[in-house]
């Protein structure tokens, strides 16, 4: 019954025809949120991470109930009665609980009178919501308000609510007990109970007076502060068009010269003033792929083709994981070939430092992709059939379709940079590996897996643009490598090199931790994954410190293929 | 249209009904009465309770654009009234719900012109001009007060034209008093004329005798009076309606006898409420009645398969309703778009309830909003304990409010059986190769 609406339901009368004539007659519920509503898709850039109102999570702290929490009460908004009935059918709740939910569903305004549960550090308490004015510090302290109280409830512990129908004179009460709801699923995605847009529903809107100031010190925001300016009609190579400008600038003219960049130190206010935004918010441009768009936007064609079988899909995913590891290693080799800050000065130091930081960010991104691909594999195969994919690809996709090239650790030369840009370019190379995976998943696999792969692809686009910027920053030096690359051979260390051996030991330890963490899944594997993260980037006793020591000797940072069969290199399928 | 309340349905109520016909496997989605054909594979999966079934059904049960929520109790503008113009009748049928127009003393006098005019004024003033309005005539025998009826038609027609309203008329009559001027009136206006006739001479004379000291039948007089109208109905639409008592279930014979008079269609209504004659259907009568009705219907289906019109109103109306997807939490417009005005000017939810305080919702001066809202909320099918979990809840909708007290397992079983019969007939009749569109489907349903 995967797609009955397409093939097996034939309308017989007018209302049936009306239903099937709808654009999406049997709408699919997307598990979690689509890629465009995920927090990591937020568009705020000066205060990233504030694109949602986290208080909205608590609206669903109690199974099947949606609650509002103004200052002094916890008020019932809605009951997911379909969910309640399904839970009763599945034997997850008893008849008395069903009756309780039904009473709440029927009519009237209901508020929480008392709430009993485990309130984190405050321990087990019974709180009368209307009376929450006890001191919030010192002995016997209580949460200062209803939302804080709910926020303190420990996930997975029993919560008992006594709800009272308003007005209190009705005398009607319902008592329900359930575990505090989990806000995230096993794969780290928002739980399916949250509807797309629900976490952002209380954010400011562009036409509000103080929209401009919505930021971390005031209110969560969901707007970019800076964006790349709209491109002029005539194509241009001038890098000035790649400098971010204030998105809410007062001067909205578009000419041959780009607007003044956001970094301009000019006492004249460049942004729209409060009263102006009420009238001119419509003139704010849409931002796609970081750039303001004032003309029609053409989406790139999606070229993926479904793979023949689930076996082929699994093989392609294992290879994709290997490609992530392989390119991550190439990026780290290149990153550690850059001169350290102490050996640089002035603008060169700033440019190289920026390149270093951005490559590191990309390498961390590849590790996130590695985890996402493994999550999809675990979802497809189930545990214990799933085995973590941590083998490095023997070959990675090249520039031309079907071409495969060797993994090549090398310093960040002009050619290497060009190659990296090509690797991350949309619809090419690595992106092409995922296109076929996505096309296959689109044929009825779980939505959370589809969204995971779409996120990986979307971030590939970000990596591509970042390498373009790095090329621009390093442009003045690319023809003179000694200006920005470390001195030394910048070749793989000789056999027996001690620093290199230490690096390999750290690398193996990391793989081992990842294997354990992936294998266990969440939340059991959380400790191993945290340790793995630390093993990569800590200031002491980490891959970062070991690699730095190799580079300091003038050698290239390279990673040997481990002998452990769990990490056996993966050939292309 | 004003929403006065939301009456939540029963969450565990069936959302679909499975049935099969000679054309294959079918699925009725209960809300909005959507009918689908199923592949044998999907039918098996649904019957076996496949994992996606409930989710699929729930999605198909969501309203499409333009479809109203079935939880809503709504109070539309009144568009139709019936005027109980007469309080007497020249026949004396033992089963008459109106006690020959007197309603057990509740309507002792016939309606007067000022009362009728005030009622028409109130209708015209409140109606939604985008939809047609209907003025109906009942009683008693309406033509017993023909002067008032003629006056009302002329007045309503003229005033509606002045106000830009599309007015139509209806009358339910025993037909025996029709004169030339009456027939001219019916022909000249858009009248839906329902003639009460129970069958051929034997049945008609037994069940519908003339009033008076000497027992006499009404068949001959009826035949004589209606034949000119049947021969030339003009703008009027004529249908025969026969009451079925427990004394005679030979519907095939009665159907033939009625059509022999020249009626284009006839329908049957079983007697549910006994008025002392002991002739209402009882618990064990319903299956015999159902069999008799099916026998008539099968003959009409066979005719339809040869391209002829269906003459059994019960079947023809059901097929049209299925094609358009009739789906409502109310069985009729009573208290919503329809009211019946008693001779004293009081407005009741329905013409069968004249004099019943529970159904009194206002008068010519205006409607009692509170009483009307309470009526509409209380009569919503979701508020009927026996109906809210039935798969036929948006088709039967609890049936006649006034007869609700007679509802029994056997009579409900008859309604479900009849609906399933009609759904099956619908799928078999509309299973023609050209039936690919909404229009195509309707075209096959006479």
Interface residues (C-beta under 8 A of the other chain):
Chain A: X1 X2 X4 X5 X7 X8 X9 X10 X11 X12 X13 X14 X15 X16 X17 X18 X19 X22 X25 X26 X27 X81 X82 X84 X85 X86 X102 X105 X106 X107
Chain B: X8 X11 X12 X26 X27 X29 X32 X33 X34 X35 X36 X37 X38 X39 X41 X42 X45 X50 X51 X52 X53 X54 X56 X58 X59 X60 X64 X65 X66 X67 X322 X323 X324 X325 X327 X426 X427 X430 X437 X438 X441 X442
